[in-house]
Amino acid sequence: METTEATSPLISRRAVTRAGLLAASLAVLTPAAARAAALAPRDLVLRLPAPTGPYPVGATTLHLVDPSRNDPWAPEIGVREVMVTVLHPARTVRGYPRAPQLTPGEAGLFTFLAPAVHGLPEAGVDWAATLTHTHPGAPVARGRRPVLLYSPGGGEARTMGTSLAEELASHGWVVVTVDHPGDASQVEFPAARPGRDKVRQSVFTGPPDAEQFRTMIDTRLADVRFVLDRLEALEGPLGRALDLGRVGILGHSAGGTTAAQALYDDRRFAAAVNLEGYLDQVDGTLFPVARDGVDRPLLLLGTDGFRDARLDRSWGALLAHPGARARRRQLADADHWVFTDYAALVPQLQAAGLTTEADRVRLVGAIEAGAAVRAVRRQVRGFLGARLPVGGDQ
């Protein structure tokens, strides 16, 4: 089983060449032209909210390869690969710069995809410039800590769950964000290999049909089991920091479906948070977690803007089981993507005139950005804190 550690990629040769040409052209500008260039509008740089916990956040990115499975979306690859980022409380972050939310390669593809991704603006945003509050390579804080796996929404990359992951890591959990390549909008690997490019794009061109949805959830469930297996084999300071007797899982949309069903399937998971994921197939067939119930804690967290009959039916089936250890909560004036980084980013796009109020409400609701971030963090942190407490250094 192959495991490699991925570091931030170097800027491509094409980008370096382009930068060199730009520098040369600026060198021969007249003073008036230089002043005009300096005053020209620049692409918007978006900002993520800072985490509130007592720990600074470090991270390690891992490329994990499962030779026992093939990729369902691209069988020519011959294996199943996932990219994960392990965010952890850090002992110090001095000398370790903050990471960008998207690598240059990911940002380039996302810029191209943006108009099709929730109707984001075609231009005017520097997607490569958003910084996280995570410091890759920073040393792990001492102690063994509970572990949380995070699965993003269908067609989304793990990077759009950064703010919530950082918040949890800053309060003492180790958070492992998992990409599901082929499904995710874009995923960057350490290198290209036969069957895929270095930056891999989603196969989806619209909402998944019934067969695609079934394949997506089955693949995600296998991915999170595999990631947990690999964490159990992890060595070194990071491996020693993982308390794998206390593991939870959370996810958004299809990732929430994955989290709930993984809790049912795998007893290594002690608790789960489903951020507005359906608990049935497209044809209405209930997942086993909804059909049979579950005996470990599960939070079903939704919004008033996204709530529909399908969600009520599948969540209601689970909640109707006697003794089910599930609870449902709902955020007001909010919509589906409020559980992601879009809660903070889309209002900034609206303020800059790059998206409309109607688009903002359609994506994240009318709720004020700061209130939205605080509400999601409070619900998730409170639920997990009661069931997988950090409990200080151990």
N, C-alpha and C positions, 0 to 999 in steps of 0.2 A: 504494500500500500504506500503510495507516494505522497509525501508532504513537503511542500516548499514554503518558505517564508517570503512574502512579497513586500518589497519596499516601494516607495513612491517612484514612478517611472521618470526617466529623464525626458526632457522636452524633445520632441521629434526633430530630426534633421531638417524637415521642411519648415517647422516653426522657427528654428534657429536661423535658417536662411532668410525667412521672411522678416525676422527681427533685424538681421543685419542690413537688409535692403532698406528697411524703415529708418534705421539709424543713419545710413548713408544719405538718404533723401533729406532728412532733417538737417544734416550738416551743411547743405547748400541752400537752405531756405533763406530768403531775405528776412531782415528783422520784422517787417510788417507781417509777412506770411507766418513767421514763427509765432508772433503774438496771436494771430488769428487761429492757428492750430492749437495753441494752448487754451484758448477760450472756447474751442469747439465742444459741443456736448459729448460727454463720455458715457459709455454704457453703465447702467446702474449696477452697483455692487450691493448685493443683498446680505443681510446679517442674521445670524441665528441667535436665539436667546441663550444667555449664559446659564449653565447649570447652577443650582442653589446649594448643593451639598458641601460638606467640609473638605472633601478630597479633590485635588486636581486629578485630571483624567489622562491616563496613558493608554496606548493601544499597540497591538500587534496584528498585522494582517497575514492570514494564512491561505494558501492555495492547497486544497485537499482533493485528492484523486481517489475515486473508488473504482478499482478495476473489476469488481464483481458485478457492476451494472453498466449498461450502455445508456447513452443520452437519448431520451425519448423524442426530443425535438430535432436532433441531428445525429442519427445513428452512425454516420461516417466517422465521428470522433472516436468511437470504440470504447470509451470509458465515460463515467459520470464525474464531472468536476464541480466543485462549489468554491466560492470565495467567501471567507468570513473575516470579520474584524472583531477582535477580542478587546473590549474596552474595560479598563480596570482602574481602581484607585491607585494613584501613583505616590511614591515616596517623595519625589521631587520632580519638577518639570523644567528646572533651570537648565538652559542649554538645549532644550528640545522644542523646536518651533511648533506652532499649531499647524495642523494638517488642513488642506483644502477639503471642502465637502466632496467635490468631484475632481478627479485627476484631469489633466489636460485632454487626454484621450476620451474620457467619459464626457467631459464638458462639450467637446467638439461634436460628438454624436448627439448629446442631449439638446444642444442648440438646434440641430437639424430636426430632431423629433419634437421639439417643444410645441409647435402649433398643433400637433396631433395629440399631445399629452395634456388633456384637460383644457385645451384652448389657450395655452400659454402664449405670450407674445412672440412674434417671429423674429424680432430684433429689439435691441435696446437694453439687453441684460448681459452682463459678463458672468456667465455661469461658472467659469473657472476661478473666479475671484472670491467666492464665499468661503470664509474660513470657519472651521469648526472650533471647538474649545478642547480638542483632543490633541495630545502630544505624542506622536509615534516614537517608540523606543524608550520612553521614560520608564525608570525602574518601578517595579511593582511594590506597592506598600505591603508591609509585613502582615501576616495573618492569613488564615484560610476563610474564604468568603463564599456565600451562596452564589449560584450561577443561574443566569437567565438567558435563554435563547430567544431571539427576535426574528420573526418571519414577516417580510413586507407584504403589501397588497399585490394582487394580481397585476402583472405587467409593470410593477414598480421595482426599483433597485433598493438595496439595503440602506443606501446613503440618504434616502428621504425619511428615515427613522432616526436620524442622528441626534436630534435634540432630546428626544425621550430617552434614548440609550445613554447619552451623556449625563442626563439628570440622574438616572438610576445608578450609574457608575460613580457619580460624585457623592452618592449617599452610601456607598460601600459594597454594592453588588458588582460582580463581574458579568458583563453583558456581551453576549456573542451575537452579532448581527449577521444574518445568513442571506446570501444572494442565491437565487434559483435560476441559473443561466438558461437561456432559451425562452424563459418566461419573463425575466426581468428586462426592463427597458434597455439597459446597457450594463455590461459587466466587463471590467478590465482585468486581464490575467497578466502574470509576469511576462509571458511571451506567447506568440502564436504557436499553433500546432496543427497538424493535418486535420482538416475538417472544420476549423474555425479560425477567425482572425484574433489578434491580440485583444481587441475590444469587440465583444460579441453583442449583437442587437437582438431584441425580442422577436420572436416569430409572430407575435400577435399584431394584426392590423385593425382589430376591433375587439369588442367583447368576445370572450371565448364561447364557442358553441358547446353543446352538451358533452361531446366526446373530448374536446380540449379541456373543459373544466374538470372532468374526471381524471384525465391524465395529469393535469396541473396539480391537483390535490394529492393524488397518489405519489407523484414525484416529490412533492414537498415533504410529505410524511416520511418517505424514505431518506430524503436529504437530512432532515433534522435528527432522525435516528442515527444516521451515519456520522453527523457532526458530533453528537454526544458520544458515540463510540470513540471517535478520534480524540476528543477531549480527555477521555479516560486514559488514553495512552500518552498524553502530553507530559513532557518532562521539563526539568529546569525550574527557575523561579516562578514562571507563569503556571506551570503544571502544579507546583506545590501550593499555589494560591487558591486553587479551585477546590471548593468543598462539594464534591459530586454526590454527597449524600443529601444535599439540599439544592434541588434543581427545579426551576420553573420555566415556563414558556409563555410568550406573549406574541401577538401578531395582529396586523390590521387587515381587514377585508378577507381575501383568500388566505392571508397569513393568520387571521383570527380563526377561520375555519380549521386551518392546520393546527393551531395551538390547542383548540378544544378537542379535536380528534386525537392528537398526539397524547393528550392527558389520558384519554380513554385507552389508547393502545399500549402505552409504555409506562409502567409503574415507576420508572425512574423519575418521572415528572411528578412533583408533589403539588403543584398548583399551576393554574393557567389563567390568562387574560385574553378574551376574545374581543377585539376592538371592531365590532360591527361586521363580522363575517357570518354569512348564511351557514346553517347547519343542515342543509339538504343539497342534493344534486339539482341540476337544472330541471330535471323531469319531476321533481318533488319528492324523490326517494330520500328519506331521512338518513343522515349519517348515524352510525351506531351510537355515538355519544348522545344524540338527541333521542334516538329510539329507545335506548336502554338506560340512560342516565349515567351519572358518574359519581364515584364515592370520594372524590377529592375536590378541594375548593376550585371553583371556576367563576370568574367575573365576566358577565356579558355587559359590555359598555357600549351604548349606542347614542344616536342623536335623534332629535325630533324631526330634522330635515330629511333624513334618509329612511326613516321607519316606514315599512310597508307590510302588506299582508303576508308575503313570503317570510320575512324576518320574524314577524309575530308568530307565524305557524311553527317554524322550525325551532325558535327559541322557546316558545310556549310548550312544545312537546317535551323538551328537556326539563323545563321548570315544573312540569306537572308530575314528575316522578316523585313518589313519597320518599322523603329522606335525601333528595338530591341536594348536593352541597354546592348549588349554583345560586347566584344572585344577579339581578338585572338592575342596571342603572342607566339613566338617560341624561344627556346634556341638552340644555335648552338653547334655542337660537343658533344651532350649529348644524353642520352637515358633514358628509362622510369623510372628507379629507382633513378634517380638523384634528385627527389623530396623528397626522404626519407633520413634517416640517412646513408643509404648505400653510398651516395655521399661522405661522409667522411670516412666511415669504409672500403669500398672495396679497395681504393688506399692503405690503410695501410696493408691490407692483401697481396696486390701485392708486396709492398715494402719488406715485410717479406718473400716473396717467397711461400706464402700459396695459391695464386691464380695466374692465368696467365694474361698477358696483354689483351689477347683476351676475357677472361671472364670479366675483368674490363670494357672493351669497350662495351661488350654485355649488361652489367647491367646498367652502368651509363654514358658510352661514354668516349671519349678521353679527355674531358675537365679536366683541373687541378682541384684538389679537392677544394682548397680554392676559386677558381674562381666560381666553381659550387655552393658552399654554398652561396657565396655572391650574385650570380645572382638570385637564387631562393628567397632568403630573400628580395632582393631589389624589385623584381616584386610583390611579395605577400604583403609586407609591404607598398609599394607605393600605390597599388590599394586599400587596406583596409584603409589606412590612409586618403585617399581622400574621402572615403564614410562612414566610421565609425571612425572618428577622436577621438583620446583619449582626447585631449583638456585639459590636466592637471587635477588636483584634482578638484572634483566637490562636 
